[in-house]
Amino acid sequence: DTIYIYGSPTQYPDITVNKRLVIIGAGYNPNNQFGQPTNVANIILFRDTGVNDASGTVITGILTGRLDISGLMSNSIRVFRCRFTSYINMRGGSPAGYANDWILYNNIFQSYLYGGGSSRTEPSATNIVIANNIFGTNGYLYDFNSNTVIVDHNIFLGANNLFRTFNIIVTNNIFTRTTGTVFYTGSSGPVLCTFNNNLSYLTTIADPAFYTPANSF
């Protein structure tokens, strides 16, 4: 099913998605005669061992807080042209699981994307494409550990953009920070990540107290 959610001066409450849907909003800053965004408090993806399964859902044109998981992990999610004021969770609840085959593009992220893997050996979300997004001054990637995670053609406006990220592929991004580093202190492993064709206003990629050399750019 396809559901269109009208723009409104009033925020919609939380939405729980428990089947495959295409959800279309008016946008987070629509250019029309009314100019009202589709503002949803939070979006929850739900899956269980029965008939409820949000896998395959497409979400576009929404201004919302967080995209969260309830129950088992939902896979093959597409999110584009949305704005998030809070986090995106890619680790499921009970039992624990990790997102697979998610694509997030043309979004604005004001907080973090959470992949679920907090070390070099712990599993995390896999087959994730994060492309053509804008990460605000408080936006960053958090706990990703897979060489199937592609971070491509994004703009990062703040510092400490990669927090406990290992083995990911970072290509064609722009890091515009004027202070700080790309990797957050000593919690990540830049030598394990692949960097290609990125631009940065500063040369420091990591804290020199933890990494040598620390100015890979």
N, C-alpha and C positions, 0 to 999 in steps of 0.2 A: 504494500500500500504506500501511497504518497500522501503526506500531510503537509499542507501549507499553513504556517502560523503567522497571522497578520502582525504587522508592526502596531505597537500600542504605547501610549504614555504610561501604562501600568505594567509592572513586571509580572510575568507569569510565574507560578510556583514551580517547584521541582517537577521534572518530567522523568518518568521511569519507562524505559523502552525494553519490552520483553519479547519482541518479535522483529523480524527484518523489516525495516522501514526506510523510506526516503523522507527526511524531514527538511523542509525548505522554509527559511525565514526571510523577512524583508531586508535583512542586512543589519550590521551594527551601526552604520551611519548612512542610511539610504538617501539617495539623491532623487527625491520625488516631492510632490506637492505637500505631503504631510510631514515627511522627515522623521517618522517614528520608527525606532529600531524594534526588532523582535528580541526582547529582553527576557531571558528565562533564568530563574534563580540558579539551578544546577541541572545537569543531565546525567542520569544514572542508567547504565547498561546492565540488564539483568539476564542471567542464564542459569538454568538448573539442569537436572538430569532428566527432566520431563519434556514438555512441549515448549517451554519458555526458552527462547534463545535470540538475543539481539544481534548475533553475528551477521555480517553483511550489511549492516545499517550504514546509511549515508546521511551526513549532517552538514548543512550549509546555510550561511546567512544568519547565524545566531550570535547574539551577545549574551554570554553566560558566565557563571562563576567557574565551576569545575566540571570536568567530564570524569565520572567515577564508575567503579565496578561494584556490582552486588552479585553475590553467588560466584559461579564459575566464570572464567574469563571468556569474553566475547571476542571473536577474531574477525579479520577481514573488514575492518572499520575504515570508512573514508570520511575525512573531515576537511572542509575547505571553506574559505571566505567567512570564517568565524573570528570572534574576539573573546579571549578567555581572561578573566580577571583573577582566577585562581588556577589550581593545578590540573594536570591531566594524569590520571593513574593508569598504568599499563601492567599492573600486577593484580591478579584476582584474589578473591577472598578465601572461601572455604570449599574445597581444599585450595591451597595456593597454586596459582598458574600464572603464565606470562603471556602477554599479547603477542600475536603473530599476524603478519600481513596487514599492518595498519599503514595508511598513507595520510599524512597531514601536510597540506600545502595552502599557500595564500592566506594564512591566518596571522593574527596578532596575539602573542603570548605575553602576558604581564606577570606570569609566575613560572613555575617549573613543570617540566615533563618528566615523570617518574617511571623508570624502566624496571625497577625491582631488584637489580643485582648490585650489591654494595661492596663487592670485592672482585679481584681478578679471577676467582674460581667459581663464584656464585652465578647461577644462570640469570638471564634477564630477558626482556622482550627481544624478539627476533623478527627479521624481515620487515623492518620499519623504515619508511621513507619520510624524512622531515625536510621539506623543500619549499623554497620561495616564501618563507615566513619572516615576520619581523618579531624579534625578541626584545621586549622593552627593557628598561634599565634594571628591572628586577627579574627578568626572564632568563632561564638557564636549563640545561639538561642535567639529569640527576639519576645516577645508578643504572647506567647502560653498560653492558659487557657482551658485545657480539659484533663480529665483522660483517654482519648482515644489516647493521644499522647505518643508514646513509644520511648524512647531514649535508645538504647541498643547496647552494644559492640562497642562503639566509643572511639577514642583517642582524647583528647583535649590538645593541646600543649600550649595554652596561659592561661590567667586569665580572670575573669569576663565572664564565659562561658554561664551563664543563666541570661538573662536580661528581667525583667518583665515576668517571667514564673510562672504559678500557676497550681497546680493540676496535673502536668504531671508526668509520671512514668519514673524514671531514674535508669537503671539497667546495671550492668556488664561493666561500663565504666572506663576508666583510665584518671585521671586528672594529668597532668605532670608538672603543673606550679611550679615555684620556688618563685614567689611573688604573692600577690593578693589573691582573694577569688574565689569561684565557682559562687556565686550569686553576681550580680553587685550592690554594695552599698545597699540602702534601698528600691530598686524598685521591689523586688520580695518577694515571700512568701515561704521560704523553709519549714515551718511547714505544708504547704498545699501540697507539692510535696512528692512523694514516692521515697525513695532511697533504693536500694537493691544491695549488692555485688559489690560496686564500690571501686576502689583504687585511692588514692591520695597521691602525694608526700608531701603535706602539710595537716595539720589537719583542717585548717580554711575553713569553708564552706560559711561564711558570715561575714560582717562587725560587730564587737561586739558593735558598737555604735547603731545598729539597731536591733540586734537579740541576745537573750540569751537562751540557750547557742549558741555560734557561731562556735563551733568546733565539729560538729556532726560526723565527720570522726573519 
